[in-house]
Amino acid sequence: MAKFSVSERFACKVLGQHRSTQRKKPHGRADEDALAADIIRLASRYGRYGYRRITAMLRSEHPNHVWSYDFVEGRTHDGRRYRMLNIIDEFTRECLAIRINRKLNSTDVIDALSDLFILRGVRCRKSRRRCRPRARCRPRPGARCI
């Protein structure tokens, strides 16, 4: 900007950038070096794996590290609705719990997770809820808990 003797506001307008991008200094995460070393280690060990598979390997490192839960909705033969709460371990792909009821709310999710904490210990550091649009809340063909 000083080289062309224009103001910061004008330079950002010409480039299509917000002015705060010029003031804020980027700084990486504290564990960035360790993460890069893990990625390089896995990429050299499994050369044909892509970044998605390596990222998945880094996310869940051992059993009970990451649990995911999801709601699946279905209808009975007479058209009445039922919901299923599925909780899986992302590392082992083991189905930890399935709760089935006509109505499931946040209290039911907390109860299911509390039961699992009691049975398996409180070693789970993360849990993820898979979010899908309501139109796709049907069991997918071939979907199963292993």
C-alpha positions as CSV (number, residue, x, y, z in Angstrom):
1,M,0.0,0.0,0.0
2,A,2.8,2.4,0.8
3,K,4.5,1.4,-2.4
4,F,1.6,2.6,-4.5
5,S,0.6,5.3,-2.0
6,V,-3.0,4.2,-1.7
7,S,-5.1,3.9,1.4
8,E,-5.8,0.6,3.1
9,R,-9.5,1.1,2.5
10,F,-9.1,1.6,-1.2
11,A,-6.7,-1.3,-1.6
12,C,-9.0,-3.7,0.2
13,K,-12.0,-2.5,-1.9
14,V,-10.1,-3.1,-5.1
15,L,-9.0,-6.6,-4.0
16,G,-12.4,-7.5,-2.6
17,Q,-11.0,-8.2,0.9
18,H,-12.4,-7.1,4.2
19,R,-10.1,-4.6,6.0
20,S,-9.7,-6.7,9.1
21,T,-7.8,-9.3,7.0
22,Q,-4.9,-6.8,6.8
23,R,-4.8,-6.1,10.5
24,K,-5.2,-9.6,12.0
25,K,-1.9,-11.5,12.1
26,P,-2.5,-15.3,11.4
27,H,-1.2,-17.6,14.0
28,G,-1.5,-21.4,13.9
29,R,-2.8,-23.8,16.4
30,A,-0.6,-25.0,19.3
31,D,-0.6,-28.6,18.1
32,E,0.0,-27.9,14.5
33,D,3.5,-29.3,14.4
34,A,2.4,-32.6,16.0
35,L,-0.6,-32.9,13.7
36,A,1.6,-32.3,10.6
37,A,4.0,-35.0,11.9
38,D,1.1,-37.5,12.4
39,I,-0.2,-36.8,8.9
40,I,3.2,-37.3,7.4
41,R,3.8,-40.5,9.4
42,L,0.4,-41.9,8.3
43,A,0.9,-40.8,4.6
44,S,4.3,-42.4,4.4
45,R,3.0,-45.6,6.1
46,Y,-0.2,-45.8,3.9
47,G,0.9,-44.2,0.7
48,R,-2.3,-44.9,-1.3
49,Y,-4.6,-43.4,1.3
50,G,-6.1,-40.0,0.5
51,Y,-6.5,-37.1,2.9
52,R,-10.0,-38.1,3.9
53,R,-9.0,-41.5,5.0
54,I,-6.0,-40.2,6.9
55,T,-8.1,-37.6,8.6
56,A,-10.6,-40.3,9.6
57,M,-7.7,-42.3,11.1
58,L,-6.6,-39.3,13.1
59,R,-10.1,-38.5,14.4
60,S,-10.7,-41.7,16.3
61,E,-7.6,-43.1,17.8
62,H,-8.9,-45.9,20.0
63,P,-12.2,-47.4,21.2
64,N,-14.5,-45.0,23.2
65,H,-12.6,-42.0,21.9
66,V,-15.5,-40.7,19.7
67,W,-19.1,-41.7,19.9
68,S,-21.7,-40.7,17.3
69,Y,-25.4,-40.6,17.6
70,D,-28.2,-40.3,15.1
71,F,-31.9,-40.4,14.9
72,V,-33.6,-42.7,12.3
73,E,-37.3,-42.4,11.7
74,G,-39.6,-45.1,10.3
75,R,-43.3,-46.0,10.0
76,T,-45.1,-49.1,11.0
77,H,-47.4,-51.0,8.7
78,D,-50.4,-48.9,9.8
79,G,-48.5,-45.6,9.2
80,R,-47.6,-44.7,12.8
81,R,-44.2,-43.1,13.3
82,Y,-41.4,-44.4,15.5
83,R,-37.9,-43.1,16.1
84,M,-34.6,-44.9,16.8
85,L,-31.6,-43.4,18.6
86,N,-28.5,-45.1,17.4
87,I,-25.1,-44.6,19.3
88,I,-22.0,-46.0,17.7
89,D,-18.3,-46.0,18.5
90,E,-16.5,-44.5,15.5
91,F,-13.3,-46.5,15.9
92,T,-14.7,-50.0,16.2
93,R,-18.0,-49.2,14.4
94,E,-19.7,-51.1,17.2
95,C,-23.4,-50.2,17.9
96,L,-23.3,-49.2,21.6
97,A,-27.0,-48.6,22.0
98,I,-30.3,-48.4,20.2
99,R,-33.3,-46.7,21.8
100,I,-36.7,-47.1,20.0
101,N,-39.8,-45.1,21.0
102,R,-42.6,-43.2,19.4
103,K,-41.1,-39.9,20.8
104,L,-37.5,-39.4,21.7
105,N,-36.3,-36.1,23.2
106,S,-33.1,-34.7,24.7
107,T,-33.8,-36.4,28.0
108,D,-33.8,-39.8,26.3
109,V,-30.4,-39.0,24.6
110,I,-28.9,-37.9,28.0
111,D,-30.3,-41.1,29.6
112,A,-28.8,-43.3,26.9
113,L,-25.4,-41.6,27.1
114,S,-25.5,-41.7,31.0
115,D,-26.1,-45.5,30.8
116,L,-23.2,-45.9,28.5
117,F,-20.9,-43.8,30.7
118,I,-21.9,-46.1,33.6
119,L,-21.3,-49.3,31.6
120,R,-18.2,-48.3,29.7
121,G,-16.7,-45.6,32.0
122,V,-16.3,-41.9,31.1
123,R,-13.5,-42.3,28.7
124,C,-15.4,-40.8,25.7
125,R,-14.0,-37.3,25.1
126,K,-16.2,-36.4,22.1
127,S,-19.6,-37.2,20.8
128,R,-21.0,-36.2,17.5
129,R,-24.6,-35.8,16.3
130,R,-25.0,-36.5,12.7
131,C,-27.3,-33.9,11.2
132,R,-29.4,-34.8,8.1
133,P,-32.4,-33.2,6.6
134,R,-35.8,-34.7,7.7
135,A,-36.5,-35.9,4.1
136,R,-33.6,-38.4,4.4
137,C,-34.4,-39.8,7.9
138,R,-35.1,-43.2,6.4
139,P,-32.8,-46.2,6.9
140,R,-30.4,-46.4,4.0
141,P,-30.2,-49.7,2.1
142,G,-27.5,-51.8,3.6
143,A,-27.0,-49.6,6.6
144,R,-26.1,-51.6,9.7
145,C,-24.2,-51.4,13.0
146,I,-21.2,-53.6,13.2
